[in-house]
Amino acid sequence: DERRALHYRSIITLEAAPKRVREEVLKTCNKWKHLDRPCVEEEVRADQLECWLEEGIPALQHGLGLRRGPRSRDLQVLLRQNLCM
């Protein structure tokens, strides 16, 4: 199924990401809470992984192309990820 393939692709690319980024992206209800409904771990994880594919990976690739320190690069990636969520 398409959602399962998306999940698998997200996890594979996330494993190659810097540790700081990977740990933040994999947080679920302890970081992300919907104001209008209860937090469901699976839904939050799916949303996070979708944002990772749409925003996180391109931001990381862009950051790797720049001559920035790892902390600066990771913060830019996480900012894009947070905006997506």
Stockholm file with secondary structure:
# STOCKHOLM 1.0

chainA/1-85         DERRALHYRSIITLEAAPKRVREEVLKTCNKWKHLDRPCVEEEVRADQLECWLEEGIPALQHGLGLRRGPRSRDLQVLLRQNLCM
#=GR chainA/1-85 SS CHHHHHHHHHHHHHHTSCHHHHHHHTCCTTTCCCSSSCCCHHHHHHHHHHHIIIIIHHHHHHHHHSCCCHHHHHHHHHHHHHHHC
#=GC SS_cons        CHHHHHHHHHHHHHHTSCHHHHHHHTCCTTTCCCSSSCCCHHHHHHHHHHHIIIIIHHHHHHHHHSCCCHHHHHHHHHHHHHHHC
//
